[in-house]
Amino acid sequence: MIHKSIALVAPRSTFLADAQTWPYLGLLYLGAQIEAQGHSVAYYDLEEDAIPEDGTHDQLWLSITSPQLAEARRVALHAQEWTKTALVLGGAGPWANPESCLSLGYDVVISGEGDHPDTVARIIAEAERGREPLHLRPTTSRTLDWVLPPLRRWTTRYKSLMPDRSGHLRRMSSLFTTRGCPLRCAFCESGREGVIWNAFTRFEPLHVVETQIREISDLGFDGLAYYDDILPLNKKRMHELGELHRKYDMVFRCFLRSDILCKHGGKDYLQEMVDGGLIEVFVGVESADNQIKENITKGTTIEQDAFVLQWCKELGVTCKMSFILGLPGETRESMERTREWILTNRPQRVQVDRLIPFPGTPLTDHPEKFDLKYDNTPDEEWFFRGRQGAGRSFVSTSSLSVEDIDEFWKSLEDELGREGLTTFSESEKAEASSLPQSYGNS
């Protein structure tokens, strides 16, 4: 085997005010496999670091999410005269939209889960073959028995603080323990209707999870931010995670679906999670109108969401809830129902966004089936909240124009601000994107 030096490169996140909150977990998983195969690896975050010059490394691997396509183009232009360092592009962006990436000038474009050991070996071998750009489809596996704990030695440069129930600030570190979602929200890249992961959930072996938690503790973190699609999906596993949290004195936060919590025990299950260190949940409500939820195959009801919020308040768990305006079938009446529900039930934190569909999702591929129309679709730098400071979206329904939705959204944002309900930082806003996007830039 010929030893290679590989640079793992995290692009800038131009849509966030503070991008130095979470590391790029996808790159850290890749780094573990690269080192295990006898190669050396370095990590660059372009928010703080310069792009390594030609010849510094044999290969440069860049990982992007969908709204970072412009950054992938910028790196390719910087390297267009290079002759010594091969370029590799992967992450959720080319996974969802490979056609837009193949013309950028990278030697290899990966659309899929790139950290399987067989895939890593193929990438390293193919990157320097000197032919036309290669679209590489990774090895797939129905298990995660092959997963190595991600390299975390570069994570101390990132900082996210969160108060626990006593008010003590905990330094949080992000992690995944599962991949995939068995559900089918029409706006999401994950799950049965999406393009990321699989139609089932795969679980990392518990010893790999414990290694991650132990390393996180050793690096000085005392809180865990889980980015699993549905962390409480498996109740037995959730109990085992709680034991690990107690062993390493960790608090945690996670994404939560109200239907899953209600199905697996409701308030009693939430209490068990609290006993295991839970301090905060993020719930995607989307709409307070059950018909709108049904239109997007959400699978939850607003009644379930109300139960979860009440239980969180009773048990001292911070409950963040996100909503989307302009979903299929949206009317002024359905938006008013969402507004009234928020103001009546008052989650501790609220995020309301306008619909900005991701590439590869059913809403994007077949908008005509979902009562949606796209007007002047913007460039790829748009994020799920739109470009920083942008006042106009681009999605309308048969009942509402773009202007109608934008006007209602702006009015509601102002009202929630006056009520003290919208207190999200820019890094927190990033969490409402789909999980696979977080896999790239969280």
Helices and strands as residue ranges (DSSP letters): E 5-10, H 25-36, E 40-45, E 59-63, G 66-68, H 69-78, E 86-90, H 92-96, H 98-102, E 108-110, H 117-126, E 134-136, G 155-157, E 161-163, E 169-175, E 178-179, E 202-203, H 206-218, E 223-226, G 231-233, H 235-247, E 251-256, H 258-263, H 267-275, E 278-286, H 290-295, H 302-315, E 318-325, H 332-345, E 349-354, H 362-365, G 367-370, E 373-374, E 395-396, H 402-418, H 426-429, G 430-432, H 435-441
